[in-house]
């Protein structure tokens, strides 16, 4: 799995909305790199509402070291630090 080899078991969100997740520390890949992969919320520390949720990443953008993943189906609450996530490639 690309994510596990590059990042490790999981990473921590630094922000986001119900349809985006932002990571300013670990994701440095070029635009569209993670498109078509699956986002898994491993631990929603801020609300627990999103624990175990899975979303298809429809867009990945890396602008000024603020990587943003976008997914079409919204989560229950906005992503926030220190929510933990994983990315699984097909």
PDB file of N, CA, C and O in Angstrom:
ATOM      1  N   UNK A   1       0.845  -1.179   0.000  1.00  0.00           N
ATOM      2  CA  UNK A   1       0.000   0.000   0.000  1.00  0.00           C
ATOM      3  C   UNK A   1       0.886   1.236   0.000  1.00  0.00           C
ATOM      4  O   UNK A   1       1.778   1.368   0.837  1.00  0.00           O
ATOM      5  N   UNK A   2       0.639   2.132  -0.932  1.00  0.00           N
ATOM      6  CA  UNK A   2       1.430   3.349  -1.042  1.00  0.00           C
ATOM      7  C   UNK A   2       1.461   4.154   0.240  1.00  0.00           C
ATOM      8  O   UNK A   2       2.524   4.614   0.657  1.00  0.00           O
ATOM      9  N   UNK A   3       0.306   4.333   0.874  1.00  0.00           N
ATOM     10  CA  UNK A   3       0.222   5.162   2.071  1.00  0.00           C
ATOM     11  C   UNK A   3       1.064   4.588   3.207  1.00  0.00           C
ATOM     12  O   UNK A   3       1.854   5.308   3.818  1.00  0.00           O
ATOM     13  N   UNK A   4       0.902   3.306   3.489  1.00  0.00           N
ATOM     14  CA  UNK A   4       1.643   2.679   4.588  1.00  0.00           C
ATOM     15  C   UNK A   4       3.147   2.706   4.339  1.00  0.00           C
ATOM     16  O   UNK A   4       3.922   2.897   5.276  1.00  0.00           O
ATOM     17  N   UNK A   5       3.566   2.520   3.101  1.00  0.00           N
ATOM     18  CA  UNK A   5       4.994   2.561   2.793  1.00  0.00           C
ATOM     19  C   UNK A   5       5.564   3.964   2.919  1.00  0.00           C
ATOM     20  O   UNK A   5       6.707   4.127   3.347  1.00  0.00           O
ATOM     21  N   UNK A   6       4.797   4.974   2.557  1.00  0.00           N
ATOM     22  CA  UNK A   6       5.276   6.351   2.585  1.00  0.00           C
ATOM     23  C   UNK A   6       5.108   7.019   3.940  1.00  0.00           C
ATOM     24  O   UNK A   6       5.981   7.776   4.366  1.00  0.00           O
ATOM     25  N   UNK A   7       3.996   6.750   4.626  1.00  0.00           N
ATOM     26  CA  UNK A   7       3.618   7.497   5.821  1.00  0.00           C
ATOM     27  C   UNK A   7       3.719   6.660   7.092  1.00  0.00           C
ATOM     28  O   UNK A   7       4.164   7.162   8.124  1.00  0.00           O
ATOM     29  N   UNK A   8       3.322   5.420   7.035  1.00  0.00           N
ATOM     30  CA  UNK A   8       3.223   4.576   8.220  1.00  0.00           C
ATOM     31  C   UNK A   8       1.786   4.106   8.372  1.00  0.00           C
ATOM     32  O   UNK A   8       1.004   4.173   7.423  1.00  0.00           O
ATOM     33  N   UNK A   9       1.442   3.640   9.539  1.00  0.00           N
ATOM     34  CA  UNK A   9       0.116   3.071   9.761  1.00  0.00           C
ATOM     35  C   UNK A   9      -0.999   4.091   9.601  1.00  0.00           C
ATOM     36  O   UNK A   9      -2.041   3.782   9.023  1.00  0.00           O
ATOM     37  N   UNK A  10      -0.792   5.322  10.114  1.00  0.00           N
ATOM     38  CA  UNK A  10      -1.823   6.356  10.009  1.00  0.00           C
ATOM     39  C   UNK A  10      -1.168   7.723  10.092  1.00  0.00           C
ATOM     40  O   UNK A  10       0.018   7.841  10.401  1.00  0.00           O
ATOM     41  N   UNK A  11      -1.951   8.752   9.815  1.00  0.00           N
ATOM     42  CA  UNK A  11      -1.493  10.127   9.937  1.00  0.00           C
ATOM     43  C   UNK A  11      -2.589  10.921  10.631  1.00  0.00           C
ATOM     44  O   UNK A  11      -3.670  10.395  10.896  1.00  0.00           O
ATOM     45  N   UNK A  12      -2.314  12.172  10.922  1.00  0.00           N
ATOM     46  CA  UNK A  12      -3.249  13.003  11.660  1.00  0.00           C
ATOM     47  C   UNK A  12      -3.713  14.178  10.815  1.00  0.00           C
ATOM     48  O   UNK A  12      -2.902  14.882  10.213  1.00  0.00           O
ATOM     49  N   UNK A  13      -5.014  14.381  10.774  1.00  0.00           N
ATOM     50  CA  UNK A  13      -5.569  15.530  10.063  1.00  0.00           C
ATOM     51  C   UNK A  13      -5.213  16.809  10.806  1.00  0.00           C
ATOM     52  O   UNK A  13      -5.096  16.820  12.032  1.00  0.00           O
ATOM     53  N   UNK A  14      -5.045  17.877  10.052  1.00  0.00           N
ATOM     54  CA  UNK A  14      -4.826  19.183  10.677  1.00  0.00           C
ATOM     55  C   UNK A  14      -6.033  20.094  10.491  1.00  0.00           C
ATOM     56  O   UNK A  14      -6.031  21.230  10.964  1.00  0.00           O
ATOM     57  N   UNK A  15      -7.061  19.606   9.808  1.00  0.00           N
ATOM     58  CA  UNK A  15      -8.282  20.373   9.603  1.00  0.00           C
ATOM     59  C   UNK A  15      -9.122  19.758   8.516  1.00  0.00           C
ATOM     60  O   UNK A  15      -8.850  18.654   8.046  1.00  0.00           O
ATOM     61  N   UNK A  16     -10.156  20.492   8.119  1.00  0.00           N
ATOM     62  CA  UNK A  16     -11.015  20.035   7.042  1.00  0.00           C
ATOM     63  C   UNK A  16     -12.461  20.431   7.265  1.00  0.00           C
ATOM     64  O   UNK A  16     -12.785  21.227   8.146  1.00  0.00           O
ATOM     65  N   UNK A  17     -13.317  19.853   6.442  1.00  0.00           N
ATOM     66  CA  UNK A  17     -14.759  20.082   6.526  1.00  0.00           C
ATOM     67  C   UNK A  17     -15.426  18.706   6.504  1.00  0.00           C
ATOM     68  O   UNK A  17     -14.758  17.693   6.709  1.00  0.00           O
ATOM     69  N   UNK A  18     -16.719  18.664   6.259  1.00  0.00           N
ATOM     70  CA  UNK A  18     -17.386  17.359   6.158  1.00  0.00           C
ATOM     71  C   UNK A  18     -17.066  16.667   4.841  1.00  0.00           C
ATOM     72  O   UNK A  18     -17.300  15.465   4.711  1.00  0.00           O
ATOM     73  N   UNK A  19     -16.529  17.405   3.846  1.00  0.00           N
ATOM     74  CA  UNK A  19     -16.190  16.796   2.559  1.00  0.00           C
ATOM     75  C   UNK A  19     -14.720  16.951   2.195  1.00  0.00           C
ATOM     76  O   UNK A  19     -14.334  16.672   1.060  1.00  0.00           O
ATOM     77  N   UNK A  20     -13.891  17.393   3.144  1.00  0.00           N
ATOM     78  CA  UNK A  20     -12.449  17.488   2.900  1.00  0.00           C
ATOM     79  C   UNK A  20     -11.684  17.093   4.148  1.00  0.00           C
ATOM     80  O   UNK A  20     -12.196  17.150   5.267  1.00  0.00           O
ATOM     81  N   UNK A  21     -10.441  16.690   3.922  1.00  0.00           N
ATOM     82  CA  UNK A  21      -9.513  16.441   5.022  1.00  0.00           C
ATOM     83  C   UNK A  21      -8.197  17.098   4.631  1.00  0.00           C
ATOM     84  O   UNK A  21      -7.715  16.904   3.515  1.00  0.00           O
ATOM     85  N   UNK A  22      -7.612  17.872   5.540  1.00  0.00           N
ATOM     86  CA  UNK A  22      -6.362  18.585   5.293  1.00  0.00           C
ATOM     87  C   UNK A  22      -5.266  17.995   6.162  1.00  0.00           C
ATOM     88  O   UNK A  22      -5.469  17.736   7.348  1.00  0.00           O
ATOM     89  N   UNK A  23      -4.100  17.783   5.558  1.00  0.00           N
ATOM     90  CA  UNK A  23      -2.911  17.333   6.284  1.00  0.00           C
ATOM     91  C   UNK A  23      -1.747  18.210   5.830  1.00  0.00           C
ATOM     92  O   UNK A  23      -1.311  18.128   4.682  1.00  0.00           O
ATOM     93  N   UNK A  24      -1.252  19.038   6.727  1.00  0.00           N
ATOM     94  CA  UNK A  24      -0.159  19.952   6.375  1.00  0.00           C
ATOM     95  C   UNK A  24       1.213  19.387   6.710  1.00  0.00           C
ATOM     96  O   UNK A  24       2.226  20.050   6.490  1.00  0.00           O
ATOM     97  N   UNK A  25       1.257  18.164   7.242  1.00  0.00           N
ATOM     98  CA  UNK A  25       2.562  17.662   7.673  1.00  0.00           C
ATOM     99  C   UNK A  25       3.115  16.490   6.873  1.00  0.00           C
ATOM    100  O   UNK A  25       4.313  16.471   6.590  1.00  0.00           O
ATOM    101  N   UNK A  26       2.300  15.518   6.499  1.00  0.00           N
ATOM    102  CA  UNK A  26       2.865  14.297   5.917  1.00  0.00           C
ATOM    103  C   UNK A  26       2.605  14.077   4.440  1.00  0.00           C
ATOM    104  O   UNK A  26       3.427  13.450   3.771  1.00  0.00           O
ATOM    105  N   UNK A  27       1.506  14.561   3.907  1.00  0.00           N
ATOM    106  CA  UNK A  27       1.196  14.299   2.504  1.00  0.00           C
ATOM    107  C   UNK A  27       1.859  15.350   1.618  1.00  0.00           C
ATOM    108  O   UNK A  27       1.483  16.521   1.652  1.00  0.00           O
ATOM    109  N   UNK A  28       2.835  14.936   0.834  1.00  0.00           N
ATOM    110  CA  UNK A  28       3.583  15.850  -0.031  1.00  0.00           C
ATOM    111  C   UNK A  28       3.534  15.426  -1.492  1.00  0.00           C
ATOM    112  O   UNK A  28       4.290  15.953  -2.308  1.00  0.00           O
ATOM    113  N   UNK A  29       2.671  14.495  -1.833  1.00  0.00           N
ATOM    114  CA  UNK A  29       2.595  13.965  -3.186  1.00  0.00           C
ATOM    115  C   UNK A  29       1.996  15.013  -4.133  1.00  0.00           C
ATOM    116  O   UNK A  29       1.344  15.956  -3.684  1.00  0.00           O
ATOM    117  N   UNK A  30       2.217  14.846  -5.444  1.00  0.00           N
ATOM    118  CA  UNK A  30       1.677  15.808  -6.413  1.00  0.00           C
ATOM    119  C   UNK A  30       0.148  15.731  -6.505  1.00  0.00           C
ATOM    120  O   UNK A  30      -0.470  14.762  -6.066  1.00  0.00           O
ATOM    121  N   UNK A  31      -0.437  16.775  -7.086  1.00  0.00           N
ATOM    122  CA  UNK A  31      -1.884  16.820  -7.301  1.00  0.00           C
ATOM    123  C   UNK A  31      -2.383  15.523  -7.942  1.00  0.00           C
ATOM    124  O   UNK A  31      -1.709  14.938  -8.789  1.00  0.00           O
ATOM    125  N   UNK A  32      -3.549  15.094  -7.533  1.00  0.00           N
ATOM    126  CA  UNK A  32      -4.253  13.923  -8.055  1.00  0.00           C
ATOM    127  C   UNK A  32      -3.612  12.583  -7.692  1.00  0.00           C
ATOM    128  O   UNK A  32      -4.102  11.544  -8.136  1.00  0.00           O
ATOM    129  N   UNK A  33      -2.552  12.568  -6.915  1.00  0.00           N
ATOM    130  CA  UNK A  33      -1.858  11.320  -6.575  1.00  0.00           C
ATOM    131  C   UNK A  33      -2.784  10.323  -5.879  1.00  0.00           C
ATOM    132  O   UNK A  33      -2.747   9.134  -6.196  1.00  0.00           O
ATOM    133  N   UNK A  34      -3.603  10.777  -4.949  1.00  0.00           N
ATOM    134  CA  UNK A  34      -4.461   9.878  -4.171  1.00  0.00           C
ATOM    135  C   UNK A  34      -5.867   9.750  -4.748  1.00  0.00           C
ATOM    136  O   UNK A  34      -6.712   9.093  -4.141  1.00  0.00           O
ATOM    137  N   UNK A  35      -6.144  10.356  -5.899  1.00  0.00           N
ATOM    138  CA  UNK A  35      -7.480  10.228  -6.512  1.00  0.00           C
ATOM    139  C   UNK A  35      -7.811   8.758  -6.733  1.00  0.00           C
ATOM    140  O   UNK A  35      -6.981   7.999  -7.231  1.00  0.00           O
ATOM    141  N   UNK A  36      -9.018   8.358  -6.364  1.00  0.00           N
ATOM    142  CA  UNK A  36      -9.462   6.981  -6.544  1.00  0.00           C
ATOM    143  C   UNK A  36      -9.110   6.059  -5.391  1.00  0.00           C
ATOM    144  O   UNK A  36      -9.524   4.899  -5.383  1.00  0.00           O
ATOM    145  N   UNK A  37      -8.353   6.551  -4.414  1.00  0.00           N
ATOM    146  CA  UNK A  37      -8.039   5.762  -3.225  1.00  0.00           C
ATOM    147  C   UNK A  37      -9.150   5.981  -2.185  1.00  0.00           C
ATOM    148  O   UNK A  37     -10.025   6.828  -2.364  1.00  0.00           O
ATOM    149  N   UNK A  38      -9.097   5.209  -1.112  1.00  0.00           N
ATOM    150  CA  UNK A  38     -10.135   5.275  -0.079  1.00  0.00           C
ATOM    151  C   UNK A  38      -9.587   5.869   1.209  1.00  0.00           C
ATOM    152  O   UNK A  38      -8.545   5.445   1.709  1.00  0.00           O
ATOM    153  N   UNK A  39     -10.295   6.848   1.735  1.00  0.00           N
ATOM    154  CA  UNK A  39      -9.964   7.466   3.016  1.00  0.00           C
ATOM    155  C   UNK A  39     -10.703   6.710   4.114  1.00  0.00           C
ATOM    156  O   UNK A  39     -11.909   6.483   4.013  1.00  0.00           O
ATOM    157  N   UNK A  40      -9.987   6.324   5.153  1.00  0.00           N
ATOM    158  CA  UNK A  40     -10.574   5.621   6.298  1.00  0.00           C
ATOM    159  C   UNK A  40     -10.280   6.446   7.541  1.00  0.00           C
ATOM    160  O   UNK A  40      -9.119   6.728   7.838  1.00  0.00           O
ATOM    161  N   UNK A  41     -11.322   6.834   8.270  1.00  0.00           N
ATOM    162  CA  UNK A  41     -11.139   7.583   9.517  1.00  0.00           C
ATOM    163  C   UNK A  41     -10.924   6.559  10.635  1.00  0.00           C
ATOM    164  O   UNK A  41     -11.864   5.898  11.079  1.00  0.00           O
ATOM    165  N   UNK A  42      -9.684   6.443  11.075  1.00  0.00           N
ATOM    166  CA  UNK A  42      -9.323   5.436  12.077  1.00  0.00           C
ATOM    167  C   UNK A  42      -9.726   5.852  13.483  1.00  0.00           C
ATOM    168  O   UNK A  42     -10.123   5.013  14.291  1.00  0.00           O
ATOM    169  N   UNK A  43      -9.624   7.153  13.781  1.00  0.00           N
ATOM    170  CA  UNK A  43      -9.936   7.614  15.128  1.00  0.00           C
ATOM    171  C   UNK A  43     -10.325   9.086  15.065  1.00  0.00           C
ATOM    172  O   UNK A  43      -9.476   9.950  14.844  1.00  0.00           O
ATOM    173  N   UNK A  44     -11.606   9.368  15.260  1.00  0.00           N
ATOM    174  CA  UNK A  44     -12.105  10.738  15.257  1.00  0.00           C
ATOM    175  C   UNK A  44     -12.033  11.267  16.685  1.00  0.00           C
ATOM    176  O   UNK A  44     -12.999  11.168  17.441  1.00  0.00           O
ATOM    177  N   UNK A  45     -10.881  11.831  17.047  1.00  0.00           N
ATOM    178  CA  UNK A  45     -10.675  12.314  18.413  1.00  0.00           C
ATOM    179  C   UNK A  45     -11.578  13.480  18.782  1.00  0.00           C
ATOM    180  O   UNK A  45     -11.888  13.674  19.958  1.00  0.00           O
ATOM    181  N   UNK A  46     -12.002  14.256  17.793  1.00  0.00           N
ATOM    182  CA  UNK A  46     -12.762  15.460  18.105  1.00  0.00           C
ATOM    183  C   UNK A  46     -14.235  15.197  18.404  1.00  0.00           C
ATOM    184  O   UNK A  46     -14.855  15.951  19.154  1.00  0.00           O
ATOM    185  N   UNK A  47     -14.809  14.125  17.822  1.00  0.00           N
ATOM    186  CA  UNK A  47     -16.247  13.916  18.038  1.00  0.00           C
ATOM    187  C   UNK A  47     -16.674  12.449  18.073  1.00  0.00           C
ATOM    188  O   UNK A  47     -17.771  12.154  18.545  1.00  0.00           O
ATOM    189  N   UNK A  48     -15.864  11.540  17.599  1.00  0.00           N
ATOM    190  CA  UNK A  48     -16.153  10.104  17.493  1.00  0.00           C
ATOM    191  C   UNK A  48     -17.226   9.781  16.462  1.00  0.00           C
ATOM    192  O   UNK A  48     -17.467   8.606  16.183  1.00  0.00           O
ATOM    193  N   UNK A  49     -17.870  10.780  15.894  1.00  0.00           N
ATOM    194  CA  UNK A  49     -18.929  10.564  14.914  1.00  0.00           C
ATOM    195  C   UNK A  49     -18.419   9.906  13.647  1.00  0.00           C
ATOM    196  O   UNK A  49     -19.135   9.122  13.025  1.00  0.00           O
ATOM    197  N   UNK A  50     -17.197  10.213  13.258  1.00  0.00           N
ATOM    198  CA  UNK A  50     -16.659   9.710  11.996  1.00  0.00           C
ATOM    199  C   UNK A  50     -15.848   8.421  12.138  1.00  0.00           C
ATOM    200  O   UNK A  50     -15.347   7.906  11.138  1.00  0.00           O
ATOM    201  N   UNK A  51     -15.708   7.894  13.339  1.00  0.00           N
ATOM    202  CA  UNK A  51     -14.928   6.672  13.539  1.00  0.00           C
ATOM    203  C   UNK A  51     -15.377   5.572  12.584  1.00  0.00           C
ATOM    204  O   UNK A  51     -16.564   5.258  12.496  1.00  0.00           O
ATOM    205  N   UNK A  52     -14.408   4.988  11.864  1.00  0.00           N
ATOM    206  CA  UNK A  52     -14.697   3.872  10.981  1.00  0.00           C
ATOM    207  C   UNK A  52     -15.303   4.236   9.641  1.00  0.00           C
ATOM    208  O   UNK A  52     -15.568   3.346   8.832  1.00  0.00           O
ATOM    209  N   UNK A  53     -15.530   5.509   9.379  1.00  0.00           N
ATOM    210  CA  UNK A  53     -16.117   5.924   8.101  1.00  0.00           C
ATOM    211  C   UNK A  53     -15.099   5.790   6.975  1.00  0.00           C
ATOM    212  O   UNK A  53     -13.902   5.994   7.178  1.00  0.00           O
ATOM    213  N   UNK A  54     -15.584   5.446   5.789  1.00  0.00           N
ATOM    214  CA  UNK A  54     -14.757   5.274   4.596  1.00  0.00           C
ATOM    215  C   UNK A  54     -15.334   6.143   3.488  1.00  0.00           C
ATOM    216  O   UNK A  54     -16.545   6.156   3.268  1.00  0.00           O
ATOM    217  N   UNK A  55     -14.465   6.868   2.791  1.00  0.00           N
ATOM    218  CA  UNK A  55     -14.910   7.716   1.687  1.00  0.00           C
ATOM    219  C   UNK A  55     -13.945   7.587   0.514  1.00  0.00           C
ATOM    220  O   UNK A  55     -12.735   7.475   0.714  1.00  0.00           O
ATOM    221  N   UNK A  56     -14.470   7.602  -0.702  1.00  0.00           N
ATOM    222  CA  UNK A  56     -13.665   7.583  -1.916  1.00  0.00           C
ATOM    223  C   UNK A  56     -13.095   8.985  -2.144  1.00  0.00           C
ATOM    224  O   UNK A  56     -13.838   9.966  -2.146  1.00  0.00           O
ATOM    225  N   UNK A  57     -11.785   9.077  -2.335  1.00  0.00           N
ATOM    226  CA  UNK A  57     -11.144  10.368  -2.579  1.00  0.00           C
ATOM    227  C   UNK A  57     -11.352  10.736  -4.043  1.00  0.00           C
ATOM    228  O   UNK A  57     -10.873  10.044  -4.942  1.00  0.00           O
ATOM    229  N   UNK A  58     -12.068  11.827  -4.272  1.00  0.00           N
ATOM    230  CA  UNK A  58     -12.358  12.267  -5.634  1.00  0.00           C
ATOM    231  C   UNK A  58     -11.332  13.266  -6.148  1.00  0.00           C
ATOM    232  O   UNK A  58     -11.181  13.433  -7.358  1.00  0.00           O
ATOM    233  N   UNK A  59     -10.620  13.938  -5.230  1.00  0.00           N
ATOM    234  CA  UNK A  59      -9.592  14.888  -5.653  1.00  0.00           C
ATOM    235  C   UNK A  59      -8.558  15.033  -4.542  1.00  0.00           C
ATOM    236  O   UNK A  59      -8.884  15.049  -3.355  1.00  0.00           O
ATOM    237  N   UNK A  60      -7.303  15.139  -4.967  1.00  0.00           N
ATOM    238  CA  UNK A  60      -6.205  15.409  -4.044  1.00  0.00           C
ATOM    239  C   UNK A  60      -5.431  16.590  -4.592  1.00  0.00           C
ATOM    240  O   UNK A  60      -4.997  16.567  -5.743  1.00  0.00           O
ATOM    241  N   UNK A  61      -5.253  17.617  -3.787  1.00  0.00           N
ATOM    242  CA  UNK A  61      -4.512  18.804  -4.208  1.00  0.00           C
ATOM    243  C   UNK A  61      -3.459  19.141  -3.165  1.00  0.00           C
ATOM    244  O   UNK A  61      -3.733  19.128  -1.965  1.00  0.00           O
ATOM    245  N   UNK A  62      -2.255  19.440  -3.631  1.00  0.00           N
ATOM    246  CA  UNK A  62      -1.162  19.802  -2.740  1.00  0.00           C
ATOM    247  C   UNK A  62      -0.704  21.207  -3.112  1.00  0.00           C
ATOM    248  O   UNK A  62       0.137  21.385  -3.993  1.00  0.00           O
ATOM    249  N   UNK A  63      -1.265  22.195  -2.435  1.00  0.00           N
ATOM    250  CA  UNK A  63      -0.926  23.595  -2.693  1.00  0.00           C
ATOM    251  C   UNK A  63      -0.201  24.171  -1.483  1.00  0.00           C
ATOM    252  O   UNK A  63      -0.747  24.202  -0.380  1.00  0.00           O
ATOM    253  N   UNK A  64       1.011  24.619  -1.691  1.00  0.00           N
ATOM    254  CA  UNK A  64       1.800  25.256  -0.624  1.00  0.00           C
ATOM    255  C   UNK A  64       1.898  24.380   0.616  1.00  0.00           C
ATOM    256  O   UNK A  64       1.758  24.868   1.738  1.00  0.00           O
ATOM    257  N   UNK A  65       2.141  23.076   0.416  1.00  0.00           N
ATOM    258  CA  UNK A  65       2.281  22.112   1.505  1.00  0.00           C
ATOM    259  C   UNK A  65       1.048  22.016   2.397  1.00  0.00           C
ATOM    260  O   UNK A  65       1.159  21.668   3.573  1.00  0.00           O
ATOM    261  N   UNK A  66      -0.120  22.318   1.851  1.00  0.00           N
ATOM    262  CA  UNK A  66      -1.371  22.089   2.556  1.00  0.00           C
ATOM    263  C   UNK A  66      -2.182  21.134   1.702  1.00  0.00           C
ATOM    264  O   UNK A  66      -2.985  21.554   0.868  1.00  0.00           O
ATOM    265  N   UNK A  67      -1.966  19.856   1.918  1.00  0.00           N
ATOM    266  CA  UNK A  67      -2.612  18.821   1.107  1.00  0.00           C
ATOM    267  C   UNK A  67      -4.065  18.652   1.511  1.00  0.00           C
ATOM    268  O   UNK A  67      -4.381  18.512   2.693  1.00  0.00           O
ATOM    269  N   UNK A  68      -4.946  18.665   0.517  1.00  0.00           N
ATOM    270  CA  UNK A  68      -6.377  18.543   0.764  1.00  0.00           C
ATOM    271  C   UNK A  68      -6.949  17.391  -0.043  1.00  0.00           C
ATOM    272  O   UNK A  68      -6.779  17.322  -1.260  1.00  0.00           O
ATOM    273  N   UNK A  69      -7.634  16.483   0.653  1.00  0.00           N
ATOM    274  CA  UNK A  69      -8.371  15.410   0.007  1.00  0.00           C
ATOM    275  C   UNK A  69      -9.837  15.800  -0.008  1.00  0.00           C
ATOM    276  O   UNK A  69     -10.370  16.268   0.998  1.00  0.00           O
ATOM    277  N   UNK A  70     -10.487  15.608  -1.140  1.00  0.00           N
ATOM    278  CA  UNK A  70     -11.908  15.907  -1.268  1.00  0.00           C
ATOM    279  C   UNK A  70     -12.648  14.609  -1.555  1.00  0.00           C
ATOM    280  O   UNK A  70     -12.178  13.773  -2.327  1.00  0.00           O
ATOM    281  N   UNK A  71     -13.809  14.445  -0.930  1.00  0.00           N
ATOM    282  CA  UNK A  71     -14.650  13.277  -1.160  1.00  0.00           C
ATOM    283  C   UNK A  71     -16.081  13.764  -1.301  1.00  0.00           C
ATOM    284  O   UNK A  71     -16.456  14.772  -0.702  1.00  0.00           O
ATOM    285  N   UNK A  72     -16.878  13.061  -2.085  1.00  0.00           N
ATOM    286  CA  UNK A  72     -18.217  13.538  -2.435  1.00  0.00           C
ATOM    287  C   UNK A  72     -19.244  13.340  -1.328  1.00  0.00           C
ATOM    288  O   UNK A  72     -20.041  14.239  -1.058  1.00  0.00           O
ATOM    289  N   UNK A  73     -19.236  12.182  -0.689  1.00  0.00           N
ATOM    290  CA  UNK A  73     -20.211  11.907   0.366  1.00  0.00           C
ATOM    291  C   UNK A  73     -19.729  12.520   1.674  1.00  0.00           C
ATOM    292  O   UNK A  73     -18.644  12.170   2.138  1.00  0.00           O
ATOM    293  N   UNK A  74     -20.492  13.419   2.287  1.00  0.00           N
ATOM    294  CA  UNK A  74     -20.023  14.082   3.502  1.00  0.00           C
ATOM    295  C   UNK A  74     -19.958  13.149   4.706  1.00  0.00           C
ATOM    296  O   UNK A  74     -20.676  12.152   4.790  1.00  0.00           O
ATOM    297  N   UNK A  75     -19.084  13.502   5.623  1.00  0.00           N
ATOM    298  CA  UNK A  75     -18.992  12.828   6.918  1.00  0.00           C
ATOM    299  C   UNK A  75     -19.999  13.464   7.870  1.00  0.00           C
ATOM    300  O   UNK A  75     -20.603  14.485   7.545  1.00  0.00           O
ATOM    301  N   UNK A  76     -20.178  12.870   9.030  1.00  0.00           N
ATOM    302  CA  UNK A  76     -21.128  13.398  10.012  1.00  0.00           C
ATOM    303  C   UNK A  76     -20.737  14.744  10.579  1.00  0.00           C
ATOM    304  O   UNK A  76     -21.594  15.602  10.789  1.00  0.00           O
ATOM    305  N   UNK A  77     -19.445  14.943  10.832  1.00  0.00           N
ATOM    306  CA  UNK A  77     -18.927  16.218  11.345  1.00  0.00           C
ATOM    307  C   UNK A  77     -17.633  16.540  10.601  1.00  0.00           C
ATOM    308  O   UNK A  77     -17.039  15.671   9.964  1.00  0.00           O
ATOM    309  N   UNK A  78     -17.212  17.781  10.688  1.00  0.00           N
ATOM    310  CA  UNK A  78     -15.980  18.218  10.018  1.00  0.00           C
ATOM    311  C   UNK A  78     -14.761  17.547  10.633  1.00  0.00           C
ATOM    312  O   UNK A  78     -14.722  17.283  11.835  1.00  0.00           O
ATOM    313  N   UNK A  79     -13.767  17.275   9.797  1.00  0.00           N
ATOM    314  CA  UNK A  79     -12.488  16.759  10.278  1.00  0.00           C
ATOM    315  C   UNK A  79     -11.748  17.859  11.022  1.00  0.00           C
ATOM    316  O   UNK A  79     -11.858  19.038  10.683  1.00  0.00           O
ATOM    317  N   UNK A  80     -11.006  17.467  12.026  1.00  0.00           N
ATOM    318  CA  UNK A  80     -10.235  18.429  12.810  1.00  0.00           C
ATOM    319  C   UNK A  80      -9.026  17.722  13.392  1.00  0.00           C
ATOM    320  O   UNK A  80      -8.978  16.493  13.442  1.00  0.00           O
ATOM    321  N   UNK A  81      -8.063  18.493  13.825  1.00  0.00           N
ATOM    322  CA  UNK A  81      -6.900  17.936  14.504  1.00  0.00           C
ATOM    323  C   UNK A  81      -7.348  17.457  15.873  1.00  0.00           C
ATOM    324  O   UNK A  81      -8.103  18.178  16.526  1.00  0.00           O
ATOM    325  N   UNK A  82      -6.947  16.319  16.342  1.00  0.00           N
ATOM    326  CA  UNK A  82      -5.995  15.332  15.842  1.00  0.00           C
ATOM    327  C   UNK A  82      -6.635  14.057  15.310  1.00  0.00           C
ATOM    328  O   UNK A  82      -6.189  12.964  15.662  1.00  0.00           O
ATOM    329  N   UNK A  83      -7.666  14.159  14.472  1.00  0.00           N
ATOM    330  CA  UNK A  83      -8.296  12.975  13.895  1.00  0.00           C
ATOM    331  C   UNK A  83      -7.270  12.149  13.115  1.00  0.00           C
ATOM    332  O   UNK A  83      -6.491  12.701  12.338  1.00  0.00           O
ATOM    333  N   UNK A  84      -7.266  10.837  13.319  1.00  0.00           N
ATOM    334  CA  UNK A  84      -6.332   9.949  12.625  1.00  0.00           C
ATOM    335  C   UNK A  84      -7.017   9.304  11.436  1.00  0.00           C
ATOM    336  O   UNK A  84      -8.189   8.933  11.500  1.00  0.00           O
ATOM    337  N   UNK A  85      -6.260   9.176  10.334  1.00  0.00           N
ATOM    338  CA  UNK A  85      -6.811   8.603   9.113  1.00  0.00           C
ATOM    339  C   UNK A  85      -5.796   7.706   8.439  1.00  0.00           C
ATOM    340  O   UNK A  85      -4.603   7.746   8.744  1.00  0.00           O
ATOM    341  N   UNK A  86      -6.293   6.891   7.511  1.00  0.00           N
ATOM    342  CA  UNK A  86      -5.469   6.050   6.658  1.00  0.00           C
ATOM    343  C   UNK A  86      -5.972   6.204   5.232  1.00  0.00           C
ATOM    344  O   UNK A  86      -7.127   6.571   5.014  1.00  0.00           O
ATOM    345  N   UNK A  87      -5.101   5.923   4.253  1.00  0.00           N
ATOM    346  CA  UNK A  87      -5.513   5.901   2.861  1.00  0.00           C
ATOM    347  C   UNK A  87      -5.221   4.506   2.328  1.00  0.00           C
ATOM    348  O   UNK A  87      -4.110   3.996   2.471  1.00  0.00           O
ATOM    349  N   UNK A  88      -6.231   3.891   1.710  1.00  0.00           N
ATOM    350  CA  UNK A  88      -6.076   2.554   1.143  1.00  0.00           C
ATOM    351  C   UNK A  88      -6.241   2.615  -0.362  1.00  0.00           C
ATOM    352  O   UNK A  88      -7.252   3.110  -0.860  1.00  0.00           O
ATOM    353  N   UNK A  89      -5.263   2.120  -1.080  1.00  0.00           N
ATOM    354  CA  UNK A  89      -5.294   2.138  -2.544  1.00  0.00           C
ATOM    355  C   UNK A  89      -5.946   0.874  -3.067  1.00  0.00           C
ATOM    356  O   UNK A  89      -5.822  -0.196  -2.471  1.00  0.00           O
ATOM    357  N   UNK A  90      -6.655   1.010  -4.211  1.00  0.00           N
ATOM    358  CA  UNK A  90      -7.288  -0.185  -4.781  1.00  0.00           C
ATOM    359  C   UNK A  90      -6.246  -1.129  -5.367  1.00  0.00           C
ATOM    360  O   UNK A  90      -6.595  -2.187  -5.890  1.00  0.00           O
TER     361      UNK A  90
END
